[in-house]
Amino acid sequence: MRYTAYRGQRREGGVRNSLLVLLLGVGLGVLSKWADFSCPWLSDLTSGVPLWILLGCVFAIYSRTAARAALHVALLLGGMVAAYYTAAVLMGGTWAKPYLIGWGTAAVLSAAPGYLMWFAKGRSRRAWGLCALALACQIAVMFLSSGGVRAVDAVVIVLTAAVRR
């Protein structure tokens, strides 16, 4: 068995964890598209960008390394986008190519914020600043996308502030 310096755990769990993150992203993407068609109250939660920022922060902060954090965030959002648009095609829904390109680009570029959010652990000034940056992004998205304060988004933003360890 090969052990890493990180708490004596084996290396092989990393591939399994990455696959689980990808599968979670795929599952959430399908759930999100299904909610758009049949469950409006759930669609309000799953279609909100603050929720995806929260999940990205959780996976980034609790990853073993900064590189693994970047990978996990990109896999989560990439799986979500791919499954969402695949489900849209299979369900006969409408979708525009610019949206697909935009969300796909955002999923790929999400690796950079995922890498940075790994450093938001602890009580240093850097950690507080990165956490404040993530919260500011969530608040900006909430106001830009819905034009005001939504209770669902406010709860997700509070959860994001609480997720740091």
MDAnalysis code that builds the backbone (N, CA, C; Angstrom):
import MDAnalysis as mda
import numpy as np

u = mda.Universe.empty(495, n_residues=165, atom_resindex=np.repeat(np.arange(165), 3), trajectory=True)
u.add_TopologyAttr("name", ["N", "CA", "C"] * 165)
u.add_TopologyAttr("resid", np.arange(1, 166))
u.add_TopologyAttr("resname", ["MET", "ARG", "TYR", "THR", "ALA", "TYR", "ARG", "GLY", "GLN", "ARG", "ARG", "GLU", "GLY", "GLY", "VAL", "ARG", "ASN", "SER", "LEU", "LEU", "VAL", "LEU", "LEU", "LEU", "GLY", "VAL", "GLY", "LEU", "GLY", "VAL", "LEU", "SER", "LYS", "TRP", "ALA", "ASP", "PHE", "SER", "CYS", "PRO", "TRP", "LEU", "SER", "ASP", "LEU", "THR", "SER", "GLY", "VAL", "PRO", "LEU", "TRP", "ILE", "LEU", "LEU", "GLY", "CYS", "VAL", "PHE", "ALA", "ILE", "TYR", "SER", "ARG", "THR", "ALA", "ALA", "ARG", "ALA", "ALA", "LEU", "HIS", "VAL", "ALA", "LEU", "LEU", "LEU", "GLY", "GLY", "MET", "VAL", "ALA", "ALA", "TYR", "TYR", "THR", "ALA", "ALA", "VAL", "LEU", "MET", "GLY", "GLY", "THR", "TRP", "ALA", "LYS", "PRO", "TYR", "LEU", "ILE", "GLY", "TRP", "GLY", "THR", "ALA", "ALA", "VAL", "LEU", "SER", "ALA", "ALA", "PRO", "GLY", "TYR", "LEU", "MET", "TRP", "PHE", "ALA", "LYS", "GLY", "ARG", "SER", "ARG", "ARG", "ALA", "TRP", "GLY", "LEU", "CYS", "ALA", "LEU", "ALA", "LEU", "ALA", "CYS", "GLN", "ILE", "ALA", "VAL", "MET", "PHE", "LEU", "SER", "SER", "GLY", "GLY", "VAL", "ARG", "ALA", "VAL", "ASP", "ALA", "VAL", "VAL", "ILE", "VAL", "LEU", "THR", "ALA", "ALA", "VAL", "ARG", "ARG"])
u.atoms.positions = np.array([
    [0.835, -1.176, 0.000],
    [0.000, 0.000, 0.000],
    [0.881, 1.240, 0.000],
    [0.474, 2.204, -0.797],
    [1.209, 3.461, -0.834],
    [0.431, 4.498, -0.045],
    [1.110, 5.112, 0.901],
    [0.472, 6.126, 1.729],
    [1.007, 7.498, 1.370],
    [0.152, 8.482, 1.531],
    [0.591, 9.857, 1.320],
    [0.914, 10.471, 2.677],
    [1.461, 11.640, 2.642],
    [1.753, 12.333, 3.889],
    [0.487, 12.872, 4.533],
    [-0.601, 12.841, 3.821],
    [-1.849, 13.390, 4.328],
    [-2.575, 12.365, 5.193],
    [-2.376, 12.420, 6.465],
    [-3.066, 11.586, 7.454],
    [-2.948, 10.089, 7.193],
    [-1.916, 9.655, 6.510],
    [-1.683, 8.236, 6.313],
    [-2.701, 7.532, 5.440],
    [-3.470, 8.260, 4.656],
    [-4.486, 7.631, 3.825],
    [-3.894, 7.223, 2.487],
    [-4.489, 6.217, 1.876],
    [-4.009, 5.718, 0.596],
    [-4.328, 6.686, -0.527],
    [-3.533, 6.626, -1.572],
    [-3.704, 7.478, -2.739],
    [-4.876, 7.072, -3.621],
    [-5.192, 5.803, -3.675],
    [-6.158, 5.289, -4.633],
    [-7.560, 5.865, -4.440],
    [-7.871, 6.388, -3.272],
    [-9.201, 6.942, -3.025],
    [-9.476, 8.186, -3.839],
    [-8.440, 8.835, -4.361],
    [-8.621, 10.070, -5.104],
    [-9.384, 9.885, -6.396],
    [-9.101, 8.828, -7.137],
    [-9.810, 8.564, -8.397],
    [-11.264, 8.240, -8.101],
    [-11.489, 7.435, -7.088],
    [-12.861, 7.091, -6.709],
    [-13.641, 8.340, -6.303],
    [-13.017, 9.208, -5.509],
    [-13.698, 10.426, -5.081],
    [-14.006, 11.330, -6.268],
    [-13.095, 11.426, -7.215],
    [-13.328, 12.257, -8.397],
    [-14.484, 11.709, -9.232],
    [-14.553, 10.397, -9.364],
    [-15.675, 9.800, -10.097],
    [-17.000, 10.031, -9.381],
    [-16.991, 9.965, -8.058],
    [-18.211, 10.224, -7.289],
    [-18.661, 11.676, -7.440],
    [-17.705, 12.601, -7.481],
    [-18.042, 14.009, -7.686],
    [-18.652, 14.200, -9.067],
    [-18.080, 13.565, -10.078],
    [-18.622, 13.649, -11.430],
    [-20.037, 13.075, -11.482],
    [-20.252, 11.932, -10.856],
    [-21.591, 11.320, -10.829],
    [-22.590, 12.199, -10.084],
    [-22.150, 12.854, -9.023],
    [-23.031, 13.770, -8.310],
    [-23.413, 14.940, -9.215],
    [-22.454, 15.475, -9.953],
    [-22.747, 16.552, -10.893],
    [-23.740, 16.121, -11.953],
    [-23.563, 14.916, -12.489],
    [-24.494, 14.391, -13.492],
    [-25.891, 14.240, -12.885],
    [-25.962, 13.686, -11.701],
    [-27.251, 13.518, -11.040],
    [-27.939, 14.850, -10.758],
    [-27.184, 15.828, -10.316],
    [-27.768, 17.138, -10.052],
    [-28.191, 17.843, -11.335],
    [-27.465, 17.617, -12.421],
    [-27.851, 18.202, -13.707],
    [-29.167, 17.636, -14.208],
    [-29.325, 16.325, -14.098],
    [-30.582, 15.688, -14.511],
    [-31.721, 16.140, -13.598],
    [-31.474, 16.193, -12.287],
    [-32.490, 16.659, -11.348],
    [-32.914, 18.095, -11.666],
    [-31.958, 18.916, -11.998],
    [-32.257, 20.315, -12.308],
    [-33.143, 20.438, -13.542],
    [-32.840, 19.673, -14.582],
    [-33.653, 19.740, -15.796],
    [-35.040, 19.148, -15.554],
    [-35.106, 18.059, -14.804],
    [-36.400, 17.471, -14.473],
    [-37.241, 18.465, -13.674],
    [-36.597, 19.179, -12.728],
    [-37.321, 20.159, -11.915],
    [-37.845, 21.305, -12.770],
    [-37.123, 21.676, -13.825],
    [-37.605, 22.730, -14.725],
    [-38.933, 22.345, -15.360],
    [-39.088, 21.061, -15.686],
    [-40.304, 20.590, -16.344],
    [-41.451, 20.335, -15.382],
    [-41.167, 19.777, -14.215],
    [-42.270, 19.268, -13.422],
    [-42.357, 19.746, -11.981],
    [-41.403, 20.469, -11.487],
    [-41.437, 20.831, -10.070],
    [-40.915, 22.264, -9.880],
    [-41.778, 23.264, -10.018],
    [-41.313, 24.659, -9.991],
    [-40.625, 25.070, -8.688],
    [-41.086, 24.584, -7.552],
    [-40.454, 24.995, -6.295],
    [-39.037, 24.439, -6.174],
    [-38.807, 23.238, -6.700],
    [-37.468, 22.674, -6.689],
    [-36.592, 23.336, -7.749],
    [-37.204, 23.764, -8.828],
    [-36.471, 24.453, -9.887],
    [-35.878, 25.764, -9.391],
    [-36.582, 26.449, -8.478],
    [-36.045, 27.685, -7.906],
    [-34.728, 27.433, -7.186],
    [-34.608, 26.300, -6.525],
    [-33.378, 25.974, -5.810],
    [-32.291, 25.479, -6.754],
    [-32.629, 24.530, -7.623],
    [-31.600, 23.900, -8.457],
    [-31.106, 24.781, -9.585],
    [-31.892, 25.771, -9.993],
    [-31.443, 26.633, -11.084],
    [-30.680, 27.849, -10.582],
    [-30.563, 27.999, -9.276],
    [-29.871, 29.155, -8.725],
    [-28.362, 28.977, -8.724],
    [-27.662, 29.932, -9.275],
    [-26.197, 29.883, -9.308],
    [-25.597, 29.893, -7.898],
    [-26.203, 30.593, -6.908],
    [-25.627, 30.514, -5.559],
    [-25.515, 29.091, -5.012],
    [-26.444, 28.203, -5.395],
    [-26.337, 26.807, -4.964],
    [-25.104, 26.148, -5.556],
    [-24.823, 26.416, -6.824],
    [-23.659, 25.810, -7.464],
    [-22.369, 26.375, -6.883],
    [-22.384, 27.649, -6.479],
    [-21.212, 28.227, -5.820],
    [-21.005, 27.569, -4.463],
    [-22.104, 27.340, -3.732],
    [-22.012, 26.651, -2.441],
    [-21.403, 25.268, -2.604],
    [-21.919, 24.490, -3.544],
    [-21.388, 23.135, -3.750],
    [-19.930, 23.165, -4.182],
    [-19.580, 24.107, -5.045],
    [-18.181, 24.252, -5.450],
    [-17.286, 24.582, -4.264],
    [-17.752, 25.463, -3.381],
    [-16.971, 25.812, -2.191],
    [-16.798, 24.610, -1.267],
    [-17.856, 23.847, -1.087],
    [-17.774, 22.664, -0.216],
    [-16.751, 21.679, -0.757],
    [-16.827, 21.381, -2.053],
    [-15.884, 20.418, -2.625],
    [-14.464, 20.968, -2.649],
    [-14.305, 22.263, -2.857],
    [-12.966, 22.844, -2.881],
    [-12.340, 22.837, -1.491],
    [-13.080, 23.246, -0.499],
    [-12.523, 23.357, 0.852],
    [-12.193, 21.988, 1.436],
    [-13.003, 20.991, 1.143],
    [-12.794, 19.679, 1.746],
    [-11.982, 18.721, 0.865],
    [-11.354, 19.230, -0.182],
    [-10.461, 18.400, -0.995],
    [-9.090, 18.323, -0.326],
    [-8.328, 17.296, -0.672],
    [-7.020, 17.102, -0.052],
    [-5.992, 18.133, -0.481],
    [-5.982, 18.485, -1.741],
    [-5.006, 19.435, -2.252],
    [-5.713, 20.492, -3.089],
    [-5.004, 21.573, -3.365],
    [-5.583, 22.636, -4.191],
    [-5.843, 22.141, -5.612],
    [-4.945, 21.323, -6.149],
    [-5.148, 20.788, -7.505],
    [-6.370, 19.872, -7.542],
    [-6.539, 19.066, -6.522],
    [-7.708, 18.186, -6.454],
    [-8.984, 19.008, -6.286],
    [-8.906, 20.125, -5.569],
    [-10.059, 21.014, -5.421],
    [-10.478, 21.569, -6.775],
    [-9.515, 22.001, -7.575],
    [-9.816, 22.519, -8.910],
    [-10.466, 21.437, -9.764],
    [-9.930, 20.230, -9.702],
    [-10.481, 19.113, -10.473],
    [-11.911, 18.800, -10.036],
    [-12.148, 18.736, -8.738],
    [-13.471, 18.388, -8.238],
    [-14.519, 19.424, -8.638],
    [-14.180, 20.698, -8.544],
    [-15.145, 21.739, -8.906],
    [-15.450, 21.672, -10.403],
    [-14.420, 21.496, -11.221],
    [-14.638, 21.408, -12.671],
    [-15.449, 20.155, -13.026],
    [-15.186, 19.031, -12.374],
    [-15.951, 17.808, -12.638],
    [-17.409, 17.958, -12.207],
    [-17.627, 18.566, -11.039],
    [-18.993, 18.753, -10.558],
    [-19.797, 19.613, -11.530],
    [-19.267, 20.774, -11.886],
    [-20.012, 21.678, -12.758],
    [-20.043, 21.187, -14.201],
    [-18.964, 20.566, -14.664],
    [-18.967, 20.005, -16.010],
    [-19.973, 18.883, -16.154],
    [-20.050, 18.001, -15.157],
    [-21.042, 16.929, -15.173],
    [-22.453, 17.467, -15.120],
    [-22.643, 18.514, -14.336],
    [-23.968, 19.118, -14.229],
    [-24.398, 19.727, -15.554],
    [-23.519, 20.474, -16.199],
    [-23.858, 21.121, -17.471],
    [-24.110, 20.072, -18.557],
    [-23.235, 19.071, -18.641],
    [-23.404, 18.036, -19.669],
    [-24.710, 17.278, -19.476],
    [-25.020, 16.908, -18.238],
    [-26.252, 16.163, -17.977],
    [-27.481, 17.031, -18.187],
    [-27.400, 18.292, -17.814],
    [-28.539, 19.194, -17.975],
    [-28.919, 19.316, -19.444],
    [-27.938, 19.561, -20.308],
    [-28.255, 19.738, -21.723],
    [-28.562, 18.414, -22.426],
    [-27.982, 17.327, -21.960],
    [-28.350, 16.017, -22.502],
    [-29.798, 15.695, -22.132],
    [-30.166, 15.975, -20.890],
    [-31.546, 15.747, -20.467],
    [-32.504, 16.660, -21.221],
    [-32.066, 17.879, -21.524],
    [-32.912, 18.798, -22.286],
    [-33.209, 18.234, -23.672],
    [-32.204, 17.653, -24.302],
    [-32.402, 17.056, -25.623],
    [-33.324, 15.845, -25.523],
    [-33.096, 14.990, -24.533],
    [-33.900, 13.776, -24.380],
    [-35.345, 14.073, -23.990],
    [-35.564, 15.151, -23.233],
    [-36.917, 15.501, -22.798],
    [-37.643, 16.374, -23.816],
    [-36.972, 16.701, -24.886],
    [-37.617, 17.501, -25.922],
    [-37.727, 18.967, -25.580],
    [-36.936, 19.424, -24.637],
    [-36.973, 20.823, -24.246],
    [-36.198, 21.700, -25.215],
    [-36.333, 22.972, -25.026],
    [-35.606, 23.905, -25.876],
    [-34.342, 24.368, -25.166],
    [-33.340, 24.604, -25.938],
    [-32.090, 25.156, -25.404],
    [-31.359, 25.836, -26.535],
    [-30.609, 26.834, -26.187],
    [-29.889, 27.605, -27.187],
    [-28.401, 27.283, -27.110],
    [-27.764, 27.228, -28.259],
    [-26.337, 26.925, -28.327],
    [-25.484, 27.933, -27.556],
    [-25.797, 29.240, -27.578],
    [-24.991, 30.178, -26.781],
    [-25.022, 29.876, -25.277],
    [-26.167, 29.408, -24.775],
    [-26.230, 29.041, -23.363],
    [-25.339, 27.844, -23.069],
    [-25.376, 26.860, -23.949],
    [-24.531, 25.683, -23.785],
    [-23.060, 26.063, -23.789],
    [-22.665, 26.917, -24.711],
    [-21.271, 27.364, -24.788],
    [-20.908, 28.171, -23.536],
    [-21.797, 29.043, -23.111],
    [-21.538, 29.862, -21.925],
    [-21.390, 29.047, -20.657],
    [-22.334, 28.139, -20.421],
    [-22.260, 27.303, -19.228],
    [-21.094, 26.324, -19.285],
    [-20.808, 25.801, -20.481],
    [-19.650, 24.912, -20.623],
    [-18.352, 25.636, -20.323],
    [-18.234, 26.858, -20.806],
    [-17.046, 27.662, -20.519],
    [-16.944, 27.961, -19.026],
    [-18.069, 28.297, -18.409],
    [-18.065, 28.559, -16.966],
    [-17.642, 27.319, -16.180],
    [-18.075, 26.148, -16.612],
    [-17.701, 24.910, -15.921],
    [-16.206, 24.651, -16.027],
    [-15.648, 24.877, -17.206],
    [-14.206, 24.671, -17.391],
    [-13.414, 25.697, -16.586],
    [-13.844, 26.947, -16.630],
    [-13.128, 28.006, -15.911],
    [-13.322, 27.929, -14.399],
    [-14.284, 27.146, -13.938],
    [-14.533, 27.031, -12.504],
    [-13.381, 26.368, -11.763],
    [-12.478, 25.745, -12.488],
    [-11.322, 25.128, -11.836],
    [-10.467, 26.181, -11.131],
    [-10.352, 27.371, -11.700],
    [-9.530, 28.426, -11.084],
    [-10.112, 28.883, -9.742],
    [-11.409, 29.220, -9.657],
    [-11.953, 29.554, -8.335],
    [-11.911, 28.372, -7.366],
    [-12.057, 27.156, -7.884],
    [-11.952, 25.985, -7.018],
    [-10.580, 25.869, -6.393],
    [-9.559, 26.144, -7.185],
    [-8.180, 26.128, -6.689],
    [-8.006, 27.184, -5.600],
    [-8.514, 28.385, -5.854],
    [-8.367, 29.466, -4.879],
    [-9.160, 29.198, -3.599],
    [-10.352, 28.618, -3.737],
    [-11.182, 28.385, -2.554],
    [-10.590, 27.333, -1.620],
    [-9.691, 26.519, -2.111],
    [-9.044, 25.546, -1.240],
    [-8.271, 26.271, -0.138],
    [-7.813, 27.473, -0.441],
    [-7.044, 28.255, 0.520],
    [-7.929, 29.035, 1.483],
    [-9.241, 28.878, 1.406],
    [-10.163, 29.603, 2.290],
    [-10.375, 28.883, 3.615],
    [-9.517, 27.934, 3.932],
    [-9.608, 27.232, 5.208],
    [-8.917, 28.059, 6.282],
    [-9.334, 27.870, 7.496],
    [-8.642, 28.493, 8.611],
    [-9.145, 29.886, 8.931],
    [-8.323, 30.605, 9.674],
    [-8.725, 31.920, 10.180],
    [-7.777, 33.031, 9.731],
    [-6.994, 32.795, 8.703],
    [-6.064, 33.819, 8.229],
    [-6.821, 34.909, 7.464],
    [-6.144, 36.027, 7.228],
    [-6.755, 37.103, 6.444],
    [-7.057, 36.638, 5.024],
    [-6.161, 35.838, 4.480],
    [-6.379, 35.307, 3.131],
    [-7.648, 34.461, 3.085],
    [-7.849, 33.615, 4.084],
    [-9.037, 32.764, 4.132],
    [-10.304, 33.608, 4.254],
    [-10.290, 34.598, 5.105],
    [-11.455, 35.468, 5.260],
    [-11.725, 36.235, 3.969],
    [-10.676, 36.700, 3.312],
    [-10.843, 37.438, 2.060],
    [-11.432, 36.583, 0.957],
    [-10.964, 35.342, 0.841],
    [-11.506, 34.442, -0.178],
    [-12.954, 34.080, 0.107],
    [-13.274, 33.890, 1.370],
    [-14.661, 33.602, 1.739],
    [-15.548, 34.809, 1.417],
    [-15.063, 35.999, 1.726],
    [-15.828, 37.216, 1.418],
    [-16.022, 37.374, -0.085],
    [-15.001, 37.008, -0.859],
    [-15.105, 37.081, -2.317],
    [-16.184, 36.126, -2.842],
    [-16.217, 34.913, -2.316],
    [-17.247, 33.942, -2.733],
    [-18.640, 34.447, -2.364],
    [-18.782, 35.005, -1.172],
    [-20.082, 35.534, -0.755],
    [-20.495, 36.723, -1.614],
    [-19.539, 37.592, -1.956],
    [-19.834, 38.737, -2.816],
    [-20.297, 38.275, -4.193],
    [-19.664, 37.231, -4.721],
    [-20.090, 36.681, -6.021],
    [-21.510, 36.145, -5.940],
    [-21.829, 35.441, -4.863],
    [-23.178, 34.908, -4.707],
    [-24.218, 36.022, -4.607],
    [-23.899, 37.059, -3.852],
    [-24.842, 38.174, -3.701],
    [-25.035, 38.887, -5.034],
    [-23.938, 39.105, -5.760],
    [-24.037, 39.770, -7.070],
    [-24.885, 38.949, -8.034],
    [-24.667, 37.638, -8.059],
    [-25.450, 36.773, -8.941],
    [-26.924, 36.798, -8.543],
    [-27.192, 36.797, -7.245],
    [-28.578, 36.833, -6.782],
    [-29.275, 38.103, -7.284],
    [-28.630, 39.240, -7.148],
    [-29.258, 40.489, -7.587],
    [-29.343, 40.591, -9.103],
    [-28.319, 40.107, -9.811],
    [-28.329, 40.201, -11.266],
    [-29.335, 39.250, -11.903],
    [-29.472, 38.056, -11.336],
    [-30.355, 37.069, -11.962],
    [-31.818, 37.219, -11.565],
    [-32.093, 37.651, -10.340],
    [-33.484, 37.728, -9.913],
    [-33.952, 39.143, -9.638],
    [-33.055, 40.092, -9.621],
    [-33.453, 41.477, -9.418],
    [-33.750, 41.844, -7.981],
    [-33.467, 40.987, -7.061],
    [-33.729, 41.285, -5.658],
    [-33.308, 40.131, -4.773],
    [-33.687, 40.225, -3.513],
    [-33.328, 39.196, -2.542],
    [-34.364, 38.081, -2.604],
    [-33.880, 36.874, -2.844],
    [-34.743, 35.691, -2.794],
    [-34.385, 34.910, -1.541],
    [-35.392, 34.422, -0.844],
    [-35.159, 33.704, 0.415],
    [-34.282, 32.476, 0.196],
    [-34.514, 31.738, -0.878],
    [-33.735, 30.531, -1.154],
    [-32.257, 30.891, -1.326],
    [-31.986, 31.932, -2.091],
    [-30.597, 32.344, -2.315],
    [-29.953, 32.862, -1.026],
    [-30.716, 33.579, -0.208],
    [-30.184, 34.093, 1.053],
    [-29.773, 32.948, 1.977],
    [-30.581, 31.899, 2.023],
    [-30.240, 30.735, 2.853],
    [-28.975, 30.059, 2.335],
    [-28.859, 29.927, 1.023],
    [-27.666, 29.300, 0.430],
    [-26.428, 30.135, 0.720],
    [-26.548, 31.451, 0.681],
    [-25.411, 32.327, 0.965],
    [-24.984, 32.193, 2.424],
    [-25.927, 32.107, 3.338],
    [-25.597, 31.906, 4.749],
    [-24.907, 30.555, 4.944],
    [-25.384, 29.521, 4.260],
    [-24.738, 28.204, 4.345],
    [-23.307, 28.254, 3.810],
    [-23.071, 29.016, 2.764],
    [-21.721, 29.151, 2.222],
    [-20.801, 29.792, 3.240],
    [-21.285, 30.802, 3.954],
    [-20.467, 31.445, 4.980],
    [-20.139, 30.479, 6.114],
    [-21.039, 29.543, 6.390],
    [-20.842, 28.601, 7.482],
    [-19.992, 27.403, 7.108],
    [-19.729, 27.180, 5.820],
    [-19.075, 25.951, 5.385],
    [-17.576, 25.944, 5.677],
    [-16.982, 27.090, 5.858],
    [-15.528, 27.122, 6.123],
    [-15.217, 26.388, 7.419],
    [-14.061, 25.762, 7.461],
    [-13.724, 25.101, 8.709],
    [-12.649, 25.860, 9.441],
])
